[in-house]
């Protein structure tokens, strides 16, 4: 299933974005110092539902979770997960569920590789 989203682009001239919390429906937000942020939707992103492999490096251990549902940007490959999927991923790893299988992977140091 193809889903097309129109995310908001950010046009700003600010010294700091630290105080941003919510953008009102009109797309213009005034910050305490009077700086303005204007939100416009001038590009289009196409996301496709796919099954991906989620990778996590936690405390020196690498975890792979296969067949995770995600929306993937066709152009950039960026992966987006639903809140329920993220919660299930966290519980799978934090509850130390027994793995389905193990794999052996080689590790390379980039600084030692030839140019």
Buried (B, 14 or more C-beta within 10 A) or exposed (E): EEEEEEEEEEEEEBEEEEEEEEEEEEEEBEBEEEBEBEBEEEEEBEBEEEEBEBEEEEEEEEEBBEEBEBBBBEEEEEBEBEEEBEEBBEEBBEEEEEEEEEEEEEEEEEEEEEE
